């Protein structure tokens, strides 16, 4: 059983703006019944480019219905220029959060909005020009790359949570892994210069470790209700304590080794070893 917020339950049990806008200015259709999730969003836009009405029809789970309902409530009365800035995380936040396995529902809402606005403007979405990498759910490489970039995804499992890609036959897992590596490498190389000195004092090492924890690792863990604290640095052994949901997660050791340790080795010192301790 998924853990839904009260707001998700409310929008699922009492969805707002169900139906179609008569004489819609823009229509956005994403997903398909064959894939298990489908959403049709219709919007009305006035001469001042204000969204005066929005309605939806969806086929999907509670999260899909709640996300679609929330989206229509968010954009009604909103200038089109502001609506174009809405992200899938904005939709999830409006609902008080979504289970990580259901984040693809908020992504579907965002994509439907983009498609409706593109329909209104008479343009083609760039995402539609990508190469399909997941045949089961019709997900393109451009959609996967954007999901990884915008949501700081770290694994194929997370890509599936956000896009559904890889959630069917699994034949695209290698391709998804390659796309993940490509985006993450580009991000590290373009955004984070190698500032590691060849030789470091203990104080320099601790400072760099704390910077990486604060800049990258902590924000990512907090998205899932977790956190991390630095306890000690003894030579190349870094002792940390996982907090919040991370402390009781069955994959905590994977998080430590495959994410925390890997990130610190990339950006601080490649000989570091991360261990878990208690403060």
TIMAR-11514 format. One record per residue: residue number from 1; residue in three letters; x, y, z of N, C-alpha, C in turn. Coordinates in steps of 0.1 Angstrom, whole numbers. Layout:
nr; rest; n_x; n_y; n_z; ca_x; ca_y; ca_z; c_x; c_y; c_z
NUM; ALA; X; Y; Z; X; Y; Z; X; Y; Z $
...
//
This chain:
nr; rest; n_x; n_y; n_z; ca_x; ca_y; ca_z; c_x; c_y; c_z
1; UNK; 8; -12; 0; 0; 0; 0; 9; 12; 0 $
2; UNK; 6; 22; -10; 14; 34; -10; 9; 43; 1 $
3; UNK; 18; 51; 6; 15; 61; 16; 12; 75; 9 $
4; UNK; -1; 78; 9; -5; 90; 2; -8; 101; 13 $
5; UNK; -5; 113; 9; -9; 125; 18; -24; 127; 17 $
6; UNK; -29; 134; 27; -43; 137; 27; -47; 145; 15 $
7; UNK; -39; 153; 10; -42; 161; -2; -43; 152; -14 $
8; UNK; -35; 143; -16; -36; 133; -27; -49; 126; -26 $
9; UNK; -52; 121; -14; -65; 114; -12; -77; 122; -15 $
10; UNK; -76; 135; -11; -87; 144; -14; -89; 146; -29 $
11; UNK; -78; 149; -36; -79; 151; -51; -83; 138; -58 $
12; UNK; -80; 127; -52; -84; 114; -59; -99; 111; -56 $
13; UNK; -103; 113; -44; -117; 110; -41; -126; 121; -46 $
14; UNK; -122; 133; -47; -130; 144; -52; -122; 153; -62 $
15; UNK; -119; 147; -74; -111; 154; -84; -118; 166; -89 $
16; UNK; -111; 177; -91; -116; 189; -97; -114; 189; -112 $
17; UNK; -124; 197; -119; -122; 200; -133; -121; 188; -142 $
18; UNK; -130; 178; -139; -130; 166; -148; -138; 169; -160 $
19; UNK; -133; 165; -172; -141; 167; -184; -132; 174; -195 $
20; UNK; -138; 181; -205; -131; 188; -215; -136; 202; -217 $
21; UNK; -127; 211; -219; -131; 225; -221; -137; 226; -236 $
22; UNK; -149; 232; -236; -155; 234; -249; -147; 244; -257 $
23; UNK; -144; 241; -270; -137; 250; -278; -123; 253; -273 $
24; UNK; -116; 243; -268; -103; 245; -261; -93; 252; -270 $
25; UNK; -85; 261; -264; -74; 268; -271; -62; 258; -273 $
26; UNK; -60; 249; -264; -49; 240; -265; -53; 226; -259 $
27; UNK; -48; 216; -265; -51; 202; -261; -38; 194; -260 $
28; UNK; -36; 188; -248; -24; 180; -246; -28; 166; -242 $
29; UNK; -23; 156; -250; -26; 142; -248; -12; 135; -246 $
30; UNK; -11; 128; -235; 2; 121; -233; -2; 107; -227 $
31; UNK; 8; 98; -228; 6; 84; -224; -3; 77; -234 $
32; UNK; -7; 65; -230; -17; 57; -238; -23; 46; -229 $
33; UNK; -35; 42; -233; -42; 31; -225; -33; 18; -225 $
34; UNK; -26; 16; -236; -17; 4; -236; -6; 4; -226 $
35; UNK; -2; 17; -222; 9; 18; -213; 4; 18; -198 $
36; UNK; -9; 20; -197; -15; 19; -183; -18; 33; -178 $
37; UNK; -13; 44; -184; -16; 57; -179; -18; 66; -191 $
38; UNK; -29; 74; -191; -31; 83; -202; -38; 96; -197 $
39; UNK; -35; 107; -202; -40; 120; -197; -43; 129; -209 $
40; UNK; -55; 135; -209; -59; 145; -219; -62; 158; -211 $
41; UNK; -54; 168; -214; -56; 181; -207; -61; 191; -218 $
42; UNK; -72; 198; -215; -76; 209; -224; -76; 222; -216 $
43; UNK; -72; 233; -223; -71; 246; -217; -78; 256; -225 $
44; UNK; -83; 267; -219; -88; 278; -226; -79; 290; -222 $
45; UNK; -75; 298; -232; -65; 309; -230; -72; 321; -237 $
46; UNK; -72; 332; -229; -78; 345; -234; -68; 353; -242 $
47; UNK; -72; 365; -246; -63; 373; -255; -51; 379; -247 $
48; UNK; -52; 379; -234; -41; 383; -225; -32; 371; -221 $
49; UNK; -34; 360; -228; -27; 348; -225; -27; 344; -210 $
50; UNK; -40; 344; -205; -43; 339; -192; -51; 326; -194 $
51; UNK; -47; 316; -186; -55; 303; -187; -68; 305; -179 $
52; UNK; -79; 306; -186; -91; 309; -179; -99; 296; -175 $
53; UNK; -95; 285; -181; -102; 273; -177; -93; 261; -181 $
54; UNK; -94; 250; -173; -86; 238; -176; -94; 226; -171 $
55; UNK; -94; 216; -179; -101; 203; -175; -93; 191; -179 $
56; UNK; -96; 180; -173; -88; 168; -177; -96; 156; -177 $
57; UNK; -91; 146; -185; -96; 132; -185; -84; 123; -183 $
58; UNK; -84; 114; -174; -73; 106; -172; -76; 91; -170 $
59; UNK; -67; 82; -174; -69; 68; -171; -56; 64; -163 $
60; UNK; -58; 60; -151; -46; 57; -143; -49; 55; -129 $
61; UNK; -39; 55; -121; -40; 52; -106; -44; 65; -98 $
62; UNK; -45; 63; -85; -49; 74; -77; -39; 86; -78 $
63; UNK; -26; 84; -80; -17; 94; -81; -19; 102; -95 $
64; UNK; -22; 94; -105; -24; 101; -118; -36; 110; -118 $
65; UNK; -47; 105; -111; -59; 113; -110; -57; 125; -102 $
66; UNK; -50; 123; -90; -47; 135; -81; -38; 145; -87 $
67; UNK; -28; 140; -95; -18; 149; -101; -25; 157; -112 $
68; UNK; -34; 151; -119; -42; 158; -130; -51; 169; -124 $
69; UNK; -58; 165; -114; -67; 174; -107; -59; 186; -101 $
70; UNK; -48; 183; -94; -40; 193; -88; -35; 203; -99 $
71; UNK; -31; 198; -110; -25; 206; -121; -36; 216; -126 $
72; UNK; -48; 211; -128; -58; 221; -133; -61; 232; -123 $
73; UNK; -61; 228; -110; -63; 238; -100; -51; 248; -100 $
74; UNK; -39; 244; -102; -27; 252; -102; -27; 263; -113 $
75; UNK; -32; 258; -125; -30; 267; -137; -42; 276; -140 $
76; UNK; -54; 273; -135; -65; 282; -138; -63; 296; -132 $
77; UNK; -64; 305; -141; -61; 319; -137; -47; 323; -138 $
78; UNK; -38; 314; -143; -24; 317; -143; -20; 322; -157 $
79; UNK; -11; 332; -158; -5; 336; -171; 2; 324; -178 $
80; UNK; 1; 323; -191; 7; 312; -198; 22; 312; -195 $
81; UNK; 28; 324; -195; 43; 324; -192; 47; 318; -179 $
82; UNK; 38; 319; -169; 41; 313; -156; 38; 298; -157 $
83; UNK; 27; 294; -164; 24; 280; -165; 35; 272; -172 $
84; UNK; 42; 278; -181; 53; 272; -188; 65; 268; -179 $
85; UNK; 65; 274; -167; 76; 272; -158; 73; 261; -148 $
86; UNK; 61; 256; -148; 57; 245; -138; 65; 233; -141 $
87; UNK; 70; 227; -130; 77; 214; -131; 69; 203; -125 $
88; UNK; 74; 191; -127; 67; 179; -121; 68; 180; -106 $
89; UNK; 80; 185; -101; 81; 187; -87; 71; 197; -81 $
90; UNK; 68; 207; -88; 58; 217; -84; 45; 210; -82 $
91; UNK; 41; 201; -91; 28; 194; -90; 29; 184; -77 $
92; UNK; 40; 177; -75; 41; 168; -64; 40; 176; -51 $
93; UNK; 47; 188; -51; 47; 196; -39; 34; 202; -35 $
94; UNK; 26; 205; -46; 12; 210; -44; 4; 200; -36 $
95; UNK; 7; 187; -39; -1; 176; -33; 6; 172; -19 $
96; UNK; 16; 178; -15; 22; 175; -3; 32; 163; -4 $
97; UNK; 35; 160; -17; 45; 149; -20; 37; 137; -26 $
98; UNK; 45; 129; -33; 40; 116; -39; 50; 105; -36 $
99; UNK; 45; 93; -35; 55; 82; -33; 65; 82; -45 $
100; UNK; 77; 79; -42; 87; 79; -52; 84; 71; -64 $
101; UNK; 77; 60; -62; 73; 51; -73; 62; 56; -81 $
102; UNK; 56; 68; -77; 45; 74; -84; 49; 87; -90 $
103; UNK; 61; 91; -90; 65; 104; -95; 62; 106; -110 $
104; UNK; 62; 95; -117; 59; 96; -131; 45; 102; -134 $
105; UNK; 36; 101; -124; 23; 107; -126; 24; 123; -126 $
106; UNK; 33; 128; -118; 35; 143; -119; 42; 147; -132 $
107; UNK; 51; 138; -136; 58; 140; -149; 48; 140; -160 $
108; UNK; 38; 131; -160; 28; 130; -170; 20; 143; -171 $
109; UNK; 17; 149; -159; 9; 161; -158; 17; 172; -164 $
110; UNK; 29; 173; -161; 38; 184; -167; 39; 183; -182 $
111; UNK; 40; 170; -187; 41; 168; -201; 28; 172; -208 $
112; UNK; 17; 169; -202; 4; 172; -208; 2; 187; -209 $
113; UNK; 7; 194; -198; 6; 209; -199; 15; 214; -210 $
114; UNK; 27; 209; -211; 36; 214; -222; 30; 211; -236 $
115; UNK; 23; 200; -237; 17; 196; -250; 5; 205; -253 $
116; UNK; -3; 209; -242; -14; 218; -244; -10; 232; -248 $
117; UNK; 1; 236; -242; 6; 250; -245; 12; 250; -259 $
118; UNK; 19; 239; -263; 25; 238; -277; 13; 237; -287 $
119; UNK; 2; 231; -283; -9; 230; -292; -15; 244; -294 $
120; UNK; -16; 252; -283; -21; 265; -284; -12; 274; -293 $
121; UNK; 1; 272; -292; 11; 281; -299; 13; 275; -313 $
122; UNK; 9; 263; -316; 11; 257; -329; 25; 253; -332 $
123; UNK; 32; 248; -322; 46; 244; -323; 47; 229; -320 $
124; UNK; 58; 223; -323; 61; 209; -320; 71; 209; -308 $
125; UNK; 68; 200; -298; 76; 199; -287; 90; 192; -290 $
126; UNK; 101; 197; -285; 114; 191; -288; 114; 176; -283 $
127; UNK; 107; 173; -272; 108; 160; -266; 102; 149; -276 $
128; UNK; 93; 154; -285; 87; 145; -294; 97; 140; -305 $
129; UNK; 108; 148; -306; 117; 145; -317; 128; 135; -312 $
130; UNK; 128; 131; -300; 138; 122; -294; 137; 108; -299 $
131; UNK; 147; 100; -297; 147; 86; -300; 140; 77; -289 $
132; UNK; 131; 69; -293; 124; 61; -284; 133; 50; -278 $
133; UNK; 135; 50; -265; 144; 40; -259; 137; 30; -251 $
134; UNK; 125; 33; -247; 116; 23; -240; 104; 20; -249 $
135; UNK; 104; 9; -256; 93; 6; -265; 80; 3; -257 $
136; UNK; 81; -2; -245; 70; -6; -237; 61; 6; -233 $
137; UNK; 68; 18; -230; 60; 29; -226; 63; 42; -235 $
138; UNK; 70; 40; -246; 72; 50; -256; 79; 62; -250 $
139; UNK; 90; 60; -242; 97; 71; -236; 110; 73; -245 $
140; UNK; 113; 86; -247; 124; 89; -256; 137; 92; -247 $
141; UNK; 148; 92; -254; 160; 95; -248; 160; 110; -242 $
142; UNK; 154; 119; -249; 153; 133; -244; 145; 134; -231 $
143; UNK; 135; 126; -230; 127; 126; -218; 134; 120; -206 $
144; UNK; 142; 110; -209; 150; 104; -198; 161; 114; -194 $
145; UNK; 168; 120; -203; 178; 129; -200; 173; 141; -191 $
146; UNK; 162; 146; -195; 156; 157; -188; 152; 153; -174 $
147; UNK; 146; 141; -172; 142; 136; -159; 155; 135; -150 $
148; UNK; 165; 130; -156; 178; 128; -148; 183; 141; -144 $
149; UNK; 184; 151; -153; 189; 164; -150; 181; 172; -140 $
150; UNK; 168; 172; -142; 160; 181; -134; 157; 175; -120 $
151; UNK; 158; 162; -119; 154; 155; -106; 166; 149; -99 $
152; UNK; 178; 151; -105; 191; 145; -99; 190; 130; -97 $
153; UNK; 185; 123; -107; 183; 109; -106; 197; 102; -106 $
154; UNK; 197; 90; -99; 210; 84; -97; 210; 69; -101 $
155; UNK; 199; 64; -105; 198; 49; -109; 187; 47; -119 $
156; UNK; 188; 35; -125; 177; 31; -135; 164; 30; -128 $
157; UNK; 164; 25; -115; 152; 24; -108; 145; 38; -106 $
158; UNK; 153; 48; -103; 147; 61; -102; 142; 67; -115 $
159; UNK; 149; 63; -126; 144; 67; -140; 130; 61; -142 $
160; UNK; 129; 48; -138; 116; 42; -140; 105; 48; -131 $
161; UNK; 109; 52; -119; 99; 59; -110; 94; 72; -116 $
162; UNK; 103; 79; -123; 99; 92; -129; 94; 92; -143 $
163; UNK; 97; 81; -151; 93; 81; -165; 86; 69; -169 $
164; UNK; 86; 58; -161; 81; 45; -164; 91; 37; -173 $
165; UNK; 100; 44; -179; 110; 37; -188; 117; 26; -180 $
166; UNK; 118; 14; -186; 124; 3; -180; 115; -5; -170 $
167; UNK; 103; -1; -169; 93; -8; -160; 86; -19; -167 $
168; UNK; 89; -22; -179; 82; -33; -187; 90; -45; -188 $
169; UNK; 95; -47; -201; 103; -59; -204; 117; -58; -198 $
170; UNK; 122; -46; -196; 135; -45; -191; 146; -45; -201 $
171; UNK; 143; -46; -214; 153; -47; -225; 161; -33; -226 $
172; UNK; 155; -23; -221; 162; -9; -223; 170; -6; -212 $
173; UNK; 172; -14; -202; 180; -11; -190; 194; -7; -193 $
174; UNK; 201; -13; -202; 214; -10; -206; 215; 4; -212 $
175; UNK; 205; 7; -221; 204; 20; -227; 202; 31; -216 $
176; UNK; 193; 28; -207; 190; 38; -196; 202; 40; -188 $
177; UNK; 210; 30; -185; 222; 31; -177; 232; 40; -185 $
178; UNK; 233; 38; -198; 242; 46; -206; 238; 61; -206 $
179; UNK; 225; 64; -207; 220; 77; -207; 222; 84; -193 $
180; UNK; 220; 76; -183; 223; 81; -169; 237; 85; -167 $
181; UNK; 246; 76; -172; 261; 79; -171; 264; 91; -179 $
182; UNK; 259; 92; -191; 262; 104; -200; 258; 117; -193 $
183; UNK; 246; 117; -188; 241; 130; -182; 248; 133; -169 $
184; UNK; 251; 123; -160; 257; 125; -148; 272; 130; -150 $
185; UNK; 279; 124; -160; 292; 128; -163; 293; 142; -168 $
186; UNK; 284; 145; -177; 283; 159; -183; 281; 169; -172 $
187; UNK; 272; 165; -162; 269; 174; -151; 281; 177; -142 $
188; UNK; 288; 166; -139; 300; 167; -130; 311; 175; -137 $
189; UNK; 313; 172; -150; 324; 179; -157; 321; 194; -160 $
190; UNK; 308; 197; -163; 305; 211; -166; 302; 220; -154 $
191; UNK; 297; 214; -144; 292; 222; -132; 302; 222; -121 $
192; UNK; 310; 211; -120; 319; 210; -108; 333; 208; -112 $
193; UNK; 341; 218; -113; 355; 216; -116; 362; 208; -106 $
194; UNK; 373; 201; -110; 381; 193; -100; 389; 203; -92 $
195; UNK; 385; 204; -79; 392; 213; -70; 400; 205; -60 $
196; UNK; 402; 193; -63; 409; 184; -53; 424; 187; -53 $
197; UNK; 430; 191; -43; 444; 193; -42; 451; 179; -42 $
198; UNK; 463; 179; -47; 470; 166; -47; 474; 161; -33 $
199; UNK; 477; 170; -24; 479; 167; -11; 471; 176; -2 $
200; UNK; 465; 170; 8; 456; 178; 17; 459; 175; 32 $
201; UNK; 457; 186; 39; 458; 184; 54; 444; 179; 58 $
202; UNK; 443; 174; 70; 431; 168; 75; 420; 179; 75 $
203; UNK; 423; 191; 79; 414; 202; 79; 408; 205; 65 $
204; UNK; 417; 205; 55; 413; 207; 41; 404; 196; 37 $
205; UNK; 407; 184; 40; 399; 172; 36; 385; 173; 42 $
206; UNK; 384; 176; 55; 371; 177; 62; 363; 188; 56 $
207; UNK; 369; 200; 53; 362; 211; 47; 356; 207; 33 $
208; UNK; 364; 200; 25; 359; 196; 12; 348; 186; 13 $
209; UNK; 349; 176; 22; 339; 166; 25; 326; 173; 29 $
210; UNK; 327; 183; 38; 315; 190; 43; 308; 198; 31 $
211; UNK; 316; 203; 23; 311; 211; 11; 303; 202; 2 $
212; UNK; 308; 190; -1; 302; 180; -10; 289; 175; -3 $
213; UNK; 290; 172; 9; 278; 168; 17; 267; 178; 16 $
214; UNK; 270; 191; 18; 260; 201; 19; 255; 205; 5 $
215; UNK; 264; 205; -5; 260; 209; -19; 252; 199; -26 $
216; UNK; 256; 186; -25; 250; 176; -34; 243; 165; -27 $
217; UNK; 250; 159; -17; 245; 147; -11; 233; 149; -2 $
218; UNK; 234; 159; 7; 223; 162; 16; 209; 165; 9 $
219; UNK; 210; 175; -1; 197; 178; -8; 191; 166; -14 $
220; UNK; 199; 157; -20; 193; 145; -26; 186; 136; -16 $
221; UNK; 193; 134; -5; 187; 125; 5; 174; 131; 11 $
222; UNK; 174; 144; 13; 163; 151; 19; 150; 150; 10 $
223; UNK; 152; 148; -3; 140; 146; -12; 132; 134; -8 $
224; UNK; 139; 124; -2; 132; 112; 2; 130; 111; 17 $
225; UNK; 131; 123; 24; 129; 123; 38; 141; 119; 46 $
226; UNK; 153; 118; 40; 165; 114; 47; 174; 125; 50 $
227; UNK; 186; 122; 56; 196; 132; 58; 209; 125; 62 $
228; UNK; 220; 132; 63; 233; 126; 66; 241; 136; 74 $
229; UNK; 249; 131; 84; 257; 139; 92; 271; 133; 92 $
230; UNK; 281; 142; 91; 295; 138; 92; 299; 136; 107 $
231; UNK; 304; 125; 110; 308; 122; 124; 323; 123; 126 $
232; UNK; 331; 117; 117; 345; 117; 119; 353; 115; 106 $
233; UNK; 365; 120; 105; 374; 117; 94; 387; 112; 100 $
234; UNK; 390; 100; 98; 403; 94; 103; 411; 89; 91 $
235; UNK; 421; 97; 87; 428; 93; 75; 419; 93; 63 $
236; UNK; 417; 82; 56; 409; 81; 45; 395; 75; 48 $
237; UNK; 393; 72; 61; 380; 67; 65; 370; 78; 70 $
238; UNK; 359; 79; 63; 349; 89; 66; 337; 82; 73 $
239; UNK; 335; 86; 85; 323; 80; 92; 312; 90; 92 $
240; UNK; 300; 85; 88; 288; 93; 87; 277; 86; 94 $
241; UNK; 266; 94; 96; 254; 88; 102; 242; 92; 93 $
242; UNK; 235; 82; 88; 223; 84; 80; 211; 87; 90 $
243; UNK; 203; 97; 86; 192; 102; 95; 179; 100; 87 $
244; UNK; 168; 102; 94; 155; 102; 88; 152; 89; 82 $
245; UNK; 145; 89; 71; 141; 77; 64; 153; 68; 60 $
246; UNK; 164; 75; 57; 176; 67; 53; 181; 58; 64 $
247; UNK; 179; 62; 76; 185; 54; 87; 178; 40; 88 $
248; UNK; 166; 39; 84; 159; 26; 85; 157; 19; 71 $
249; UNK; 162; 26; 61; 160; 20; 47; 168; 7; 45 $
250; UNK; 163; -3; 39; 170; -15; 36; 181; -13; 27 $
251; UNK; 181; -2; 19; 191; 0; 9; 202; 10; 14 $
252; UNK; 202; 12; 27; 211; 22; 33; 226; 20; 29 $
253; UNK; 230; 7; 29; 244; 4; 26; 247; 7; 11 $
254; UNK; 237; 5; 3; 239; 8; -11; 240; 23; -13 $
255; UNK; 232; 30; -5; 233; 45; -6; 246; 50; -2 $
256; UNK; 252; 44; 9; 265; 48; 14; 276; 45; 4 $
257; UNK; 276; 33; -2; 287; 29; -10; 285; 34; -25 $
258; UNK; 273; 33; -30; 271; 36; -44; 268; 50; -47 $
259; UNK; 265; 58; -36; 262; 72; -38; 272; 81; -30 $
260; UNK; 271; 80; -17; 279; 89; -8; 294; 87; -11 $
261; UNK; 299; 74; -10; 313; 71; -11; 317; 75; -26 $
262; UNK; 310; 71; -35; 313; 74; -49; 314; 89; -52 $
263; UNK; 305; 97; -46; 305; 111; -48; 317; 118; -41 $
264; UNK; 320; 113; -29; 332; 119; -22; 345; 115; -29 $
265; UNK; 346; 103; -34; 358; 99; -42; 360; 107; -54 $
266; UNK; 349; 111; -61; 349; 118; -73; 354; 133; -70 $
267; UNK; 349; 138; -59; 351; 153; -57; 360; 156; -46 $
268; UNK; 365; 147; -38; 374; 150; -27; 387; 142; -29 $
269; UNK; 386; 129; -27; 398; 120; -28; 394; 106; -31 $
270; UNK; 401; 101; -42; 396; 88; -47; 400; 76; -38 $
271; UNK; 406; 78; -27; 410; 68; -18; 401; 67; -5 $
272; UNK; 391; 76; -5; 382; 76; 7; 373; 64; 8 $
273; UNK; 370; 60; 20; 361; 49; 23; 351; 54; 33 $
274; UNK; 338; 52; 30; 327; 57; 38; 322; 46; 47 $
275; UNK; 320; 48; 60; 315; 38; 69; 304; 45; 77 $
276; UNK; 294; 37; 82; 283; 42; 89; 286; 41; 104 $
277; UNK; 283; 52; 111; 285; 51; 126; 273; 58; 132 $
278; UNK; 273; 60; 145; 262; 67; 152; 268; 78; 160 $
279; UNK; 262; 89; 159; 266; 101; 166; 263; 100; 181 $
//
